Amino acid sequence: MPLKKLHHYNIWTADLQGTLEFYSRVLGLEEGPRPEIPTPGAWMYDPSGEPVLHIYDGGAIGRDVPHGGGALDHVAFEAEDFEAMVAHMEATGTAYTTNLVEGIGLSQIFVDDPNGITIELNFMD
């Protein structure tokens, strides 16, 4: 019974609206249906219709939400069109860094979300 793929990741935030806006504006995820869950929050969907990001609104329930990833270093997505994404980052005024992994044809973009979680975007040549 092998694992097939990463299904989703879940983050706590003190700023639900800012987090939703970031993932929509910067990464193109869209807020979509969410089952009835006791903790307030939202689900965000990738272009294929998968709910890849689950967000819990700690601010709404008065939960102390730490900033940054803690033991989680980053979350990585496979992406397409490196140059278009760089242009998008520039157009939206989003701070980012890039990296080239020579020898395997991998270009990367790194960006931090409003909660201090690093998002890695991988573009294979």
Secondary structure, 3 states (H helix, E strand, C coil): CCCCCCCCEEEEECCHHHHHHHHHHCCCCEEECCCCCCCCEEEEECCCCCCCEEEEEHHHHCCCCCCCCCCCCEEEEECCCHHHHHHHHHHHCCCCEEEEECCCCEEEEEEECCCCCEEEEEEEC
